[in-house]
């Protein structure tokens, strides 16, 4: 049936070109047609900007901040199991599930809630058939839904969504061409999508010939589909020509490049693959994980070709450095390919194992000490300068405070000794709100726990906290002011800029206590490199409170979660879950050791 249908296509297209050329002038991408129904890919996950971890607890009696030497570098000491950080992968997901259970909402209950359905709508009647239909049968089906306008495109979209058999789609095309004398571009484009997703590459070649002969150019949707299909066949080099044409209209996507890079590697042409990879990076695009995987998979380069083999090896190590510099974490499948590649390097003996890091920042497999989470003096000064300029004194700062109040606060901080800990008073006070403690009691407990360690504490609050009430007990507030330095802003001011200023001004040893993840302030920073520094500093300096019967603090990691090497070892944090939010970091590591 296939060859006869394609022949008829060509005859119909010829008729279209003679009589309906104006219709073909309007490009129509597949994604515009039914992306809501059949677009692939993971859903975007939203997470609350203020979260508390509900994983393992650290009792107040075992929490200590120890000062090491004159520089007062504080480290967390514990004698019981360490609770996972709020930045640990999957914490947000687990927290959301626990909050749902507390609220009485269970996933199994939610699954039973069905959305309201229209009982008489045409969508319920318009179900794709389970076998090819004749022209007459398609005509009757169309009449049964009231000769619905755009029946052909709606039905083809339904076939794509359900990944229907190709024969059914072909019979629909026969009906459309017979009834109208034309094949609308968007219907043919969706048929192409069905061919590509079903791996019917021979059919794709036929559609490609039709479109090349009949249309002056391909739209971006068709080009992307053709690149995807051609790249997995012996005709993969034709995808390069399609890519060149696509570049005349738009910047190709990372997937466009990735498909051809994978094809070049599979067909033993690493030179073409690396040229496309360099072009991808030069355009400021982020490579997909699948693209990196295709580059790491074993390439057929003879050991005699020492120079080529060495260049390929250097390029792959360059990918790992790119991951390090951009804080990218490979997924498990990519990490497995990296492990296999290291273990197959000629004339070298590498051993890869899956590992974890101890609370002290030591690889549990090889005993290597991982890089510190603390910023270097140069990094700290760079971050401090950027935060002061773009967050504290940014263009929108005076929507959060007034020039007079900001100057008053700066003078206050300069007149005080360097703080060891800065507390976001209102954030901490609200942790147990409406439960067993009042707001002032909660804040007093946290301040007392810190003061017992002999630390110099600053509490940032708002002026309404000084007005006696059931929430703000006068005696509690007086005790807080005795135990800590306090600064109370106007009630309309935001606390975060003051908290960041005081913490950074006090020095690299100073920590801050807040359950706010500061994502809005991170977003204010001007470039990705500074945002990565801010996140690293945040993970090494933020004390997050678990408020239950006793005040407990989540642990601060002593090590950085980043790709790192010491020459004879590589340690690569990798994703083993799809539940990691953007502000969380993986907990699993690939440990690679060179065996002498």
VENBELJO-V754636 format. One record per backbone hydrogen bond with DSSP energy under -1.0 kcal/mol. NH is the residue of the N-H (numbers start at 1). CO is the residue of the C=O. If there is no record, write none. Layout:
{{NH | CO} {NH | CO}}
This chain:
{{5 | 1} {6 | 2} {7 | 3} {8 | 4} {9 | 5} {10 | 6} {11 | 7} {12 | 8} {13 | 9} {14 | 10} {15 | 11} {16 | 12} {17 | 13} {18 | 14} {19 | 15} {20 | 16} {26 | 23} {33 | 30} {34 | 30} {35 | 31} {38 | 34} {39 | 35} {51 | 515} {62 | 59} {63 | 60} {66 | 75} {72 | 69} {75 | 66} {77 | 64} {88 | 85} {89 | 585} {91 | 88} {94 | 90} {95 | 91} {96 | 92} {97 | 93} {98 | 94} {99 | 95} {100 | 96} {101 | 97} {102 | 98} {103 | 99} {104 | 101} {105 | 100} {110 | 106} {111 | 107} {113 | 110} {126 | 122} {127 | 125} {138 | 134} {139 | 135} {140 | 136} {141 | 137} {142 | 138} {143 | 139} {144 | 140} {146 | 143} {147 | 142} {151 | 148} {154 | 150} {155 | 151} {156 | 152} {157 | 153} {158 | 154} {159 | 155} {160 | 156} {161 | 157} {162 | 158} {163 | 160} {164 | 159} {169 | 165} {170 | 166} {171 | 167} {172 | 168} {173 | 169} {174 | 170} {175 | 171} {176 | 172} {177 | 173} {178 | 174} {179 | 175} {180 | 176} {181 | 177} {188 | 184} {189 | 185} {190 | 186} {191 | 187} {192 | 188} {193 | 189} {194 | 190} {195 | 191} {196 | 192} {197 | 193} {198 | 194} {199 | 196} {200 | 195} {201 | 199} {204 | 200} {205 | 201} {206 | 202} {207 | 203} {208 | 204} {209 | 205} {210 | 206} {211 | 207} {212 | 208} {213 | 209} {214 | 210} {215 | 211} {223 | 219} {224 | 220} {225 | 221} {226 | 222} {227 | 223} {228 | 224} {229 | 225} {230 | 226} {231 | 227} {232 | 229} {233 | 230} {236 | 233} {238 | 235} {239 | 236} {240 | 237} {242 | 238} {243 | 239} {244 | 240} {245 | 241} {246 | 242} {247 | 243} {249 | 246} {250 | 246} {257 | 253} {258 | 254} {259 | 255} {260 | 256} {261 | 257} {262 | 258} {263 | 259} {264 | 260} {265 | 261} {266 | 262} {267 | 263} {268 | 265} {269 | 264} {273 | 269} {274 | 270} {275 | 271} {276 | 272} {277 | 273} {278 | 274} {279 | 275} {280 | 276} {281 | 277} {282 | 278} {283 | 279} {284 | 281} {285 | 280} {292 | 288} {293 | 289} {294 | 290} {295 | 291} {296 | 292} {297 | 293} {301 | 299} {305 | 302} {306 | 304} {309 | 305} {310 | 306} {311 | 307} {312 | 308} {313 | 309} {314 | 310} {315 | 311} {316 | 312} {317 | 313} {318 | 314} {319 | 315} {320 | 316} {321 | 317} {322 | 318} {323 | 319} {324 | 320} {325 | 321} {326 | 322} {327 | 324} {328 | 323} {332 | 575} {335 | 331} {336 | 332} {337 | 333} {338 | 334} {339 | 335} {340 | 336} {341 | 337} {342 | 338} {343 | 339} {344 | 341} {345 | 342} {348 | 345} {351 | 593} {353 | 591} {355 | 589} {358 | 362} {361 | 358} {363 | 368} {364 | 356} {367 | 363} {370 | 361} {373 | 558} {380 | 376} {381 | 377} {382 | 378} {383 | 379} {384 | 380} {385 | 381} {386 | 382} {387 | 383} {388 | 384} {389 | 385} {390 | 386} {391 | 387} {392 | 387} {393 | 388} {397 | 394} {399 | 396} {400 | 397} {406 | 402} {407 | 403} {408 | 404} {409 | 405} {410 | 406} {411 | 407} {412 | 408} {413 | 409} {414 | 410} {415 | 411} {416 | 413} {420 | 456} {421 | 456} {422 | 511} {423 | 458} {424 | 513} {425 | 423} {425 | 460} {428 | 424} {429 | 425} {430 | 426} {431 | 428} {433 | 430} {435 | 432} {440 | 471} {442 | 438} {443 | 439} {444 | 440} {445 | 441} {446 | 442} {447 | 443} {448 | 444} {449 | 445} {450 | 446} {451 | 447} {452 | 448} {453 | 450} {454 | 451} {455 | 450} {458 | 421} {459 | 485} {460 | 423} {461 | 487} {463 | 489} {465 | 462} {466 | 463} {467 | 464} {469 | 472} {477 | 473} {478 | 474} {479 | 475} {480 | 476} {481 | 477} {482 | 478} {483 | 479} {484 | 480} {485 | 457} {487 | 459} {489 | 461} {493 | 490} {494 | 400} {499 | 495} {500 | 496} {501 | 497} {502 | 498} {503 | 499} {504 | 500} {505 | 501} {506 | 502} {510 | 507} {511 | 420} {512 | 541} {513 | 422} {514 | 543} {517 | 49} {522 | 518} {523 | 519} {525 | 522} {531 | 527} {532 | 528} {533 | 529} {534 | 530} {535 | 531} {536 | 532} {537 | 533} {538 | 534} {539 | 535} {540 | 536} {541 | 538} {542 | 538} {543 | 512} {546 | 552} {548 | 550} {552 | 546} {554 | 544} {560 | 371} {562 | 560} {564 | 571} {566 | 569} {570 | 592} {571 | 564} {572 | 590} {574 | 588} {575 | 330} {584 | 581} {585 | 87} {589 | 355} {590 | 572} {591 | 353} {592 | 570} {593 | 351} {594 | 568} {595 | 349}}
